[in-house]
Amino acid sequence: MENWSKRSIFSVLFIIGIASIILGACKKSAPKDTGTINEPIRAMDLSFAPLMESYGVSYKDNNKIMPLLQICKNHGINTIRIRLWHSPISYSSSLNEVLSFAKQCKTAGFKFYLDLHYSDTWADPGKQTLPSAWQSCTRLSLLDSVSQYTENVLLQFKSQN
C-alpha cells in the first residue's frame, strides 16, 4: 500500500508539473493586431530562367515579348524560388549566377526563396548526391563543411542585401 501511495503522489506531482509547463508557455493575451494583412505567397521556381536567357529564349504575354520577371509580376507572382548547387559542372545554378539572379528578383520587387541543394546537381529527398568536394570527408569534416558552406552562402546573400 505504501508503494502505491508514493506512486500516486509522484503521478499527481508529475501531472501538475507538466500542466504548469504547458500553461506557463501559453501567452496571457492574444497578439496585437498590427493592422497589416499578410499577403499570400504566390511563388514560382525560376531556377532555369538565367540558363534559358543565356540561350536567347524569350517570353511572351498576350503575344508581346516581355521580360520573364515582368510577366510573373503581371500575373500576381510575388516570390521566386531559385536552387543553388554546390559546384555545378556549368555556370547554371552556381553561387555567382544565383546571387546575380536573386538581385534581379529583389530589384523587381519579389521575395526570394533560396533552395540549397548541397549537391553539384539536382537533388530531392529520394536522390541526394554529395558534392564532389565533400566525397572523401569524414562525418565530422562533412558536418563542418556543410556548416561553413551554408554560412558562407548566407553571408554572401546578406552582403548584397
MOZI-V490998 format. One record per backbone hydrogen bond with DSSP energy under -1.0 kcal/mol. NH is the residue of the N-H (numbers start at 1). CO is the residue of the C=O. E is the energy in kcal/mol with one decimal. If there is no record, write none. Layout:
# MOZI-V490998
NH;CO;E
NH;CO;E
This chain:
# MOZI-V490998
5;1;-2.0
6;2;-2.0
7;3;-2.0
8;4;-2.5
9;5;-2.6
10;6;-2.6
11;7;-2.9
12;8;-2.5
13;9;-2.6
14;10;-2.8
15;11;-2.6
16;12;-2.6
17;13;-2.6
18;14;-2.6
19;15;-2.6
20;16;-2.4
21;17;-2.1
22;18;-2.7
23;19;-3.0
24;20;-2.5
25;21;-1.4
44;79;-1.6
46;81;-2.1
49;46;-1.6
52;48;-2.5
53;49;-2.7
54;50;-1.9
55;51;-1.1
56;53;-1.7
57;52;-2.2
61;64;-2.3
64;61;-1.3
66;59;-2.6
71;67;-2.1
72;68;-2.5
73;69;-2.4
74;70;-2.8
75;71;-1.2
76;73;-1.7
77;72;-2.4
78;42;-2.8
79;42;-1.7
80;111;-2.5
81;44;-3.0
82;113;-2.4
84;115;-2.5
85;93;-3.0
86;119;-3.1
94;91;-2.0
98;94;-2.8
99;95;-2.8
100;96;-2.1
101;97;-2.7
102;98;-2.8
103;99;-1.9
104;100;-1.8
105;101;-2.6
106;102;-2.5
107;103;-2.6
108;104;-1.9
109;106;-1.7
110;105;-2.6
111;78;-3.0
113;80;-3.0
115;82;-2.7
117;84;-2.6
124;127;-1.8
127;124;-1.8
134;131;-1.8
135;132;-1.1
137;134;-1.6
142;138;-2.6
143;139;-2.2
144;140;-2.2
145;141;-2.7
146;142;-2.8
147;143;-2.2
148;144;-2.9
149;145;-2.8
150;146;-2.6
151;147;-2.5
152;148;-2.7
153;149;-2.7
154;150;-2.5
155;151;-2.5
156;152;-2.2
157;153;-2.1
158;154;-2.6
159;155;-2.4
161;158;-1.4
